[in-house]
Amino acid sequence: MQITDSDRLTYRLMGQDDGEALWELDQDPEVMQFINGGKPHDRKTIDEVFLPRMQAYTDTTKGWGLWQVSDKITNDYLGWVLVRPMDFFTDDPKWRDLELGWRFFKKSWGKGYATEAAIAIKNSVTRQTNIDYVSALAIKENYGSISVMKKMGMAFIREYDHKDPIGDFIAVHYQMPIK
């Protein structure tokens, strides 16, 4: 699957050779603030935890995985957008409800890149007929991510204790139907 360029951005599905790019993004404590309290990931964690997790949910035909987001003119790497079924790492994945997530370098914050990228990727991936919903999760104090969710047209669904093998957190869940 390819994602069509949007006004300012271009997209590429990331793979197992992108460990350095993932590590680079995770080095800023402010970027990591709402992920793990602000602790940069070491390269070993990227290689031994995050790359195998990414490989588990990546499906090139369905558009699942991490989509690298780059500036269309300068080709600067700005961040990524995640696409995978909700609850993928549980015994009951929601195959018809896609989770979107994003992580961007601080230099790109406040410019609308996350919203533009999330909408472009959602639009391409949900052209599949078997998707009923698109969801996103965040820590409730992550107002930047919640703003992206609202700008996409998502509505608040619930606050709950989200369980994940790499860390549990109290999450706010936003969702939108795909018509």
Phi and psi in degrees as GROMACS dihedral restraints (atoms count N, CA, C in turn):
[ dihedral_restraints ]
;  ai    aj    ak    al  type     phi  dphi    fc
    3     4     5     6     1  -113.8    20    10
    4     5     6     7     1   147.0    20    10
    6     7     8     9     1  -105.6    20    10
    7     8     9    10     1   125.2    20    10
    9    10    11    12     1   -67.2    20    10
   10    11    12    13     1   136.3    20    10
   12    13    14    15     1   -53.1    20    10
   13    14    15    16     1   144.1    20    10
   15    16    17    18     1   -98.5    20    10
   16    17    18    19     1  -170.6    20    10
   18    19    20    21     1   -52.8    20    10
   19    20    21    22     1   -47.8    20    10
   21    22    23    24     1  -115.5    20    10
   22    23    24    25     1    -5.3    20    10
   24    25    26    27     1  -127.8    20    10
   25    26    27    28     1   155.2    20    10
   27    28    29    30     1  -126.9    20    10
   28    29    30    31     1   157.3    20    10
   30    31    32    33     1  -133.6    20    10
   31    32    33    34     1   144.5    20    10
   33    34    35    36     1  -146.4    20    10
   34    35    36    37     1   131.8    20    10
   36    37    38    39     1   -70.2    20    10
   37    38    39    40     1   125.0    20    10
   39    40    41    42     1   -79.4    20    10
   40    41    42    43     1   155.5    20    10
   42    43    44    45     1  -136.4    20    10
   43    44    45    46     1  -167.5    20    10
   45    46    47    48     1   -66.9    20    10
   46    47    48    49     1   -16.0    20    10
   48    49    50    51     1   -86.5    20    10
   49    50    51    52     1     4.5    20    10
   51    52    53    54     1  -101.6    20    10
   52    53    54    55     1    20.8    20    10
   54    55    56    57     1   -57.7    20    10
   55    56    57    58     1   -40.9    20    10
   57    58    59    60     1   -63.1    20    10
   58    59    60    61     1   -41.3    20    10
   60    61    62    63     1   -65.7    20    10
   61    62    63    64     1   -40.9    20    10
   63    64    65    66     1   -64.7    20    10
   64    65    66    67     1   -44.2    20    10
   66    67    68    69     1   -61.5    20    10
   67    68    69    70     1   -45.3    20    10
   69    70    71    72     1   -56.8    20    10
   70    71    72    73     1   -45.2    20    10
   72    73    74    75     1   -64.6    20    10
   73    74    75    76     1   -34.9    20    10
   75    76    77    78     1   -82.9    20    10
   76    77    78    79     1     8.0    20    10
   78    79    80    81     1   -87.0    20    10
   79    80    81    82     1   -14.5    20    10
   81    82    83    84     1   -90.0    20    10
   82    83    84    85     1   117.7    20    10
   84    85    86    87     1   -56.7    20    10
   85    86    87    88     1   -30.9    20    10
   87    88    89    90     1   -70.7    20    10
   88    89    90    91     1   -36.5    20    10
   90    91    92    93     1   -63.5    20    10
   91    92    93    94     1   -37.3    20    10
   93    94    95    96     1   -87.0    20    10
   94    95    96    97     1    -3.8    20    10
   96    97    98    99     1   -50.7    20    10
   97    98    99   100     1   -47.8    20    10
   99   100   101   102     1   -97.1    20    10
  100   101   102   103     1     9.1    20    10
  102   103   104   105     1   -97.8    20    10
  103   104   105   106     1   -50.9    20    10
  105   106   107   108     1  -146.5    20    10
  106   107   108   109     1    23.6    20    10
  108   109   110   111     1    87.3    20    10
  109   110   111   112     1     6.1    20    10
  111   112   113   114     1   104.4    20    10
  112   113   114   115     1    16.4    20    10
  114   115   116   117     1   -94.0    20    10
  115   116   117   118     1   119.3    20    10
  117   118   119   120     1   -62.0    20    10
  118   119   120   121     1   143.7    20    10
  120   121   122   123     1   -80.9    20    10
  121   122   123   124     1   142.8    20    10
  123   124   125   126     1   -84.5    20    10
  124   125   126   127     1   164.7    20    10
  126   127   128   129     1   -63.7    20    10
  127   128   129   130     1   -34.7    20    10
  129   130   131   132     1   -61.4    20    10
  130   131   132   133     1   -41.8    20    10
  132   133   134   135     1   -64.0    20    10
  133   134   135   136     1   -40.7    20    10
  135   136   137   138     1   -60.1    20    10
  136   137   138   139     1   -49.4    20    10
  138   139   140   141     1   -68.9    20    10
  139   140   141   142     1   -38.3    20    10
  141   142   143   144     1   -97.4    20    10
  142   143   144   145     1   -18.4    20    10
  144   145   146   147     1  -116.8    20    10
  145   146   147   148     1   -56.9    20    10
  147   148   149   150     1   -75.7    20    10
  148   149   150   151     1   -40.1    20    10
  150   151   152   153     1   -64.6    20    10
  151   152   153   154     1   -43.5    20    10
  153   154   155   156     1   -63.2    20    10
  154   155   156   157     1   -38.0    20    10
  156   157   158   159     1   -62.0    20    10
  157   158   159   160     1   -45.5    20    10
  159   160   161   162     1   -60.8    20    10
  160   161   162   163     1   -42.1    20    10
  162   163   164   165     1   -63.0    20    10
  163   164   165   166     1   -34.7    20    10
  165   166   167   168     1   -63.5    20    10
  166   167   168   169     1   -37.1    20    10
  168   169   170   171     1  -103.6    20    10
  169   170   171   172     1    -4.9    20    10
  171   172   173   174     1   -71.1    20    10
  172   173   174   175     1   128.7    20    10
  174   175   176   177     1  -140.4    20    10
  175   176   177   178     1   103.2    20    10
  177   178   179   180     1   -63.6    20    10
  178   179   180   181     1   -29.9    20    10
  180   181   182   183     1   -75.0    20    10
  181   182   183   184     1   -29.4    20    10
  183   184   185   186     1   -95.9    20    10
  184   185   186   187     1    -9.8    20    10
  186   187   188   189     1    84.1    20    10
  187   188   189   190     1    14.0    20    10
  189   190   191   192     1   -81.4    20    10
  190   191   192   193     1   140.2    20    10
  192   193   194   195     1   143.6    20    10
  193   194   195   196     1  -161.8    20    10
  195   196   197   198     1  -103.5    20    10
  196   197   198   199     1   125.0    20    10
  198   199   200   201     1  -100.9    20    10
  199   200   201   202     1   115.8    20    10
  201   202   203   204     1   -69.1    20    10
  202   203   204   205     1   135.2    20    10
  204   205   206   207     1  -111.0    20    10
  205   206   207   208     1   127.2    20    10
  207   208   209   210     1  -132.3    20    10
  208   209   210   211     1   153.0    20    10
  210   211   212   213     1   -66.3    20    10
  211   212   213   214     1   128.3    20    10
  213   214   215   216     1   -63.3    20    10
  214   215   216   217     1   -33.2    20    10
  216   217   218   219     1   -86.9    20    10
  217   218   219   220     1   -49.8    20    10
  219   220   221   222     1   -90.7    20    10
  220   221   222   223     1   -15.5    20    10
  222   223   224   225     1    65.5    20    10
  223   224   225   226     1    16.1    20    10
  225   226   227   228     1   -65.2    20    10
  226   227   228   229     1   134.9    20    10
  228   229   230   231     1   -73.4    20    10
  229   230   231   232     1   119.5    20    10
  231   232   233   234     1  -103.3    20    10
  232   233   234   235     1   -28.2    20    10
  234   235   236   237     1   159.8    20    10
  235   236   237   238     1  -159.2    20    10
  237   238   239   240     1  -145.1    20    10
  238   239   240   241     1   162.4    20    10
  240   241   242   243     1  -124.9    20    10
  241   242   243   244     1   130.4    20    10
  243   244   245   246     1   -89.5    20    10
  244   245   246   247     1   140.3    20    10
  246   247   248   249     1  -136.3    20    10
  247   248   249   250     1   122.1    20    10
  249   250   251   252     1  -163.8    20    10
  250   251   252   253     1   161.9    20    10
  252   253   254   255     1   -62.4    20    10
  253   254   255   256     1   142.3    20    10
  255   256   257   258     1   -57.8    20    10
  256   257   258   259     1   145.0    20    10
  258   259   260   261     1    58.9    20    10
  259   260   261   262     1    32.9    20    10
  261   262   263   264     1   -57.0    20    10
  262   263   264   265     1   -40.0    20    10
  264   265   266   267     1   -93.1    20    10
  265   266   267   268     1    35.5    20    10
  267   268   269   270     1  -124.1    20    10
  268   269   270   271     1  -179.9    20    10
  270   271   272   273     1   -79.2    20    10
  271   272   273   274     1    -6.2    20    10
  273   274   275   276     1  -136.5    20    10
  274   275   276   277     1    67.0    20    10
  276   277   278   279     1   -63.5    20    10
  277   278   279   280     1   147.4    20    10
  279   280   281   282     1   -97.7    20    10
  280   281   282   283     1    89.2    20    10
  282   283   284   285     1   -64.5    20    10
  283   284   285   286     1   -24.2    20    10
  285   286   287   288     1  -102.9    20    10
  286   287   288   289     1    11.3    20    10
  288   289   290   291     1  -130.2    20    10
  289   290   291   292     1   105.5    20    10
  291   292   293   294     1   -87.9    20    10
  292   293   294   295     1   132.7    20    10
  294   295   296   297     1   -88.0    20    10
  295   296   297   298     1   131.1    20    10
  297   298   299   300     1  -110.9    20    10
  298   299   300   301     1   143.4    20    10
  300   301   302   303     1  -146.7    20    10
  301   302   303   304     1   165.9    20    10
  303   304   305   306     1  -152.4    20    10
  304   305   306   307     1   153.0    20    10
  306   307   308   309     1  -148.4    20    10
  307   308   309   310     1   126.2    20    10
  309   310   311   312     1  -131.3    20    10
  310   311   312   313     1   148.8    20    10
  312   313   314   315     1   -59.7    20    10
  313   314   315   316     1   145.0    20    10
  315   316   317   318     1   -56.0    20    10
  316   317   318   319     1   -35.6    20    10
  318   319   320   321     1   -60.5    20    10
  319   320   321   322     1   -18.2    20    10
  321   322   323   324     1  -102.1    20    10
  322   323   324   325     1    -0.4    20    10
  324   325   326   327     1   -67.0    20    10
  325   326   327   328     1   147.9    20    10
  327   328   329   330     1    77.9    20    10
  328   329   330   331     1    10.8    20    10
  330   331   332   333     1  -112.8    20    10
  331   332   333   334     1     2.9    20    10
  333   334   335   336     1    81.9    20    10
  334   335   336   337     1     6.9    20    10
  336   337   338   339     1   -64.6    20    10
  337   338   339   340     1   -44.0    20    10
  339   340   341   342     1   -61.6    20    10
  340   341   342   343     1   -43.2    20    10
  342   343   344   345     1   -65.3    20    10
  343   344   345   346     1   -47.5    20    10
  345   346   347   348     1   -59.2    20    10
  346   347   348   349     1   -45.5    20    10
  348   349   350   351     1   -67.1    20    10
  349   350   351   352     1   -46.5    20    10
  351   352   353   354     1   -61.5    20    10
  352   353   354   355     1   -40.3    20    10
  354   355   356   357     1   -67.3    20    10
  355   356   357   358     1   -45.7    20    10
  357   358   359   360     1   -61.5    20    10
  358   359   360   361     1   -44.0    20    10
  360   361   362   363     1   -69.3    20    10
  361   362   363   364     1   -43.8    20    10
  363   364   365   366     1   -57.5    20    10
  364   365   366   367     1   -46.4    20    10
  366   367   368   369     1   -61.1    20    10
  367   368   369   370     1   -41.3    20    10
  369   370   371   372     1   -69.5    20    10
  370   371   372   373     1   -47.7    20    10
  372   373   374   375     1   -70.3    20    10
  373   374   375   376     1   -34.8    20    10
  375   376   377   378     1   -82.7    20    10
  376   377   378   379     1     3.6    20    10
  378   379   380   381     1   -66.4    20    10
  379   380   381   382     1   -11.9    20    10
  381   382   383   384     1   -66.0    20    10
  382   383   384   385     1   140.4    20    10
  384   385   386   387     1   -79.2    20    10
  385   386   387   388     1   -12.1    20    10
  387   388   389   390     1   -97.7    20    10
  388   389   390   391     1    16.1    20    10
  390   391   392   393     1  -103.1    20    10
  391   392   393   394     1   124.8    20    10
  393   394   395   396     1   -99.5    20    10
  394   395   396   397     1   -32.2    20    10
  396   397   398   399     1  -141.7    20    10
  397   398   399   400     1   157.9    20    10
  399   400   401   402     1  -125.1    20    10
  400   401   402   403     1   132.6    20    10
  402   403   404   405     1  -126.2    20    10
  403   404   405   406     1   164.3    20    10
  405   406   407   408     1  -149.5    20    10
  406   407   408   409     1   149.9    20    10
  408   409   410   411     1  -123.5    20    10
  409   410   411   412     1   150.7    20    10
  411   412   413   414     1  -158.8    20    10
  412   413   414   415     1   160.3    20    10
  414   415   416   417     1   -69.8    20    10
  415   416   417   418     1   139.4    20    10
  417   418   419   420     1   -62.7    20    10
  418   419   420   421     1   -19.9    20    10
  420   421   422   423     1   -84.2    20    10
  421   422   423   424     1    -3.3    20    10
  423   424   425   426     1   -85.2    20    10
  424   425   426   427     1    75.2    20    10
  426   427   428   429     1   -63.7    20    10
  427   428   429   430     1   -30.5    20    10
  429   430   431   432     1   -63.0    20    10
  430   431   432   433     1   -47.8    20    10
  432   433   434   435     1   -67.0    20    10
  433   434   435   436     1   -39.7    20    10
  435   436   437   438     1   -63.6    20    10
  436   437   438   439     1   -36.1    20    10
  438   439   440   441     1   -62.3    20    10
  439   440   441   442     1   -41.4    20    10
  441   442   443   444     1   -60.9    20    10
  442   443   444   445     1   -45.4    20    10
  444   445   446   447     1   -57.1    20    10
  445   446   447   448     1   -46.0    20    10
  447   448   449   450     1   -66.9    20    10
  448   449   450   451     1   -41.1    20    10
  450   451   452   453     1   -63.8    20    10
  451   452   453   454     1   -28.0    20    10
  453   454   455   456     1   -74.7    20    10
  454   455   456   457     1   -16.9    20    10
  456   457   458   459     1   102.6    20    10
  457   458   459   460     1    10.3    20    10
  459   460   461   462     1   -78.1    20    10
  460   461   462   463     1   152.8    20    10
  462   463   464   465     1  -120.3    20    10
  463   464   465   466     1   150.4    20    10
  465   466   467   468     1   -62.8    20    10
  466   467   468   469     1   132.1    20    10
  468   469   470   471     1  -107.7    20    10
  469   470   471   472     1   -49.4    20    10
  471   472   473   474     1  -169.5    20    10
  472   473   474   475     1   164.2    20    10
  474   475   476   477     1  -114.9    20    10
  475   476   477   478     1   132.6    20    10
  477   478   479   480     1  -156.5    20    10
  478   479   480   481     1   169.2    20    10
  480   481   482   483     1   -85.6    20    10
  481   482   483   484     1   101.4    20    10
  483   484   485   486     1   -83.0    20    10
  484   485   486   487     1   127.0    20    10
  486   487   488   489     1  -102.9    20    10
  487   488   489   490     1   131.3    20    10
  489   490   491   492     1  -147.7    20    10
  490   491   492   493     1   141.8    20    10
  492   493   494   495     1   -56.6    20    10
  493   494   495   496     1   -26.1    20    10
  495   496   497   498     1   -98.6    20    10
  496   497   498   499     1     4.0    20    10
  498   499   500   501     1   150.6    20    10
  499   500   501   502     1   130.4    20    10
  501   502   503   504     1   -90.8    20    10
  502   503   504   505     1   153.7    20    10
  504   505   506   507     1  -159.6    20    10
  505   506   507   508     1   159.2    20    10
  507   508   509   510     1   -79.4    20    10
  508   509   510   511     1   118.5    20    10
  510   511   512   513     1  -112.5    20    10
  511   512   513   514     1   150.9    20    10
  513   514   515   516     1  -103.4    20    10
  514   515   516   517     1   135.0    20    10
  516   517   518   519     1  -113.0    20    10
  517   518   519   520     1   121.1    20    10
  519   520   521   522     1  -113.1    20    10
  520   521   522   523     1   152.1    20    10
  522   523   524   525     1  -154.2    20    10
  523   524   525   526     1   154.9    20    10
  525   526   527   528     1  -139.9    20    10
  526   527   528   529     1   143.3    20    10
  528   529   530   531     1   -76.8    20    10
  529   530   531   532     1   151.7    20    10
  531   532   533   534     1  -106.3    20    10
  532   533   534   535     1   121.4    20    10
